[in-house]
């Protein structure tokens, strides 16, 4: 982790233009990720959320405990169990 004062950050961006582009892209990517997560949490059903996660990360259920997956998706572990049982 890097801790830098705001004035030093501004100076860095002025002196190294490629850093300005890097931080802008980093910020844009984080906004897109946040927006996608908000949209999915508000519009998808519990099953759709789980299936989407499994599609992106096929082996996640073997590597991450079910309660953490449920927490990440905003669901209960019991809901995840029911979804897995129905699949």
N, C-alpha and C positions, 0 to 999 in steps of 0.2 A: 504494500500500500504506500502511496506517495501522498504526503501532506504538504501543501504549498499554499502560501497566502494568495489572496485575490490579486494583489498588485504584482506579485511575481508571476502569477498565471497570465495576467494581461501582458506583461513584458515578454513572457515566453511566446505567446501567440503573435506578438508584433515582430519579434526577432526571428521566429521560425514559422513561416506561413504553412508549412506542411503539417505542423502540430495543430493549427487551427482547423484544418480540414479533417484531420484524424479525430479530434474531439467532437466536431460537428457530426461526423458520420456515426461515431459512438453514441452520441446523444439521440440522433434520429433513430438508430436501431433500437435503443432502449424504449423510446416512445412507441414504436411500432409493436414491439413485444408486449408492452403494457396494454395497449389498445386491443390487441388480439385476445389477450387473456380476459380483459373486461367484457368484451363482446361474447366470448365463449361462455363465461360464467353467467351471463345474463340471458343468453338465448338458447343454449344447448341443454338437452336433457342430461340427466346423470349418465345414462348409457352412452350417449353421444360423446360426452366429455371423456369417459373412460376409453372408448374405442378410438377416439382421436389420439389420445396419449399413447395407446398401445401401437397405433399405426406409425407414429413418429419414433417411438422408442420401444421396439418390439420386445426387448429383454428386460425392461424395467421392472416388471412384476417378479422377476427372478432375483433381482439385485437389491431392490428397495422394499422395506417392509410395507405391508398393506395399509397400516395406519398412516404412514407418511404420504403415501400416494393419495389416500382419501383426503388428508388435510390439504395437500397441494390443490386438489380438485374442488375443495369446498364441500366434500361429502363426508358421510360417516363410514367407518370401516364395514359396518353391516350392509350398507348400500353397495359397496364394492363387492362384498361376498355374494349378494343377490345377483348382481350383474354377471359376475363370473360363473355362477351356477346356471344362469339362463343361457349363457353362451355355450 
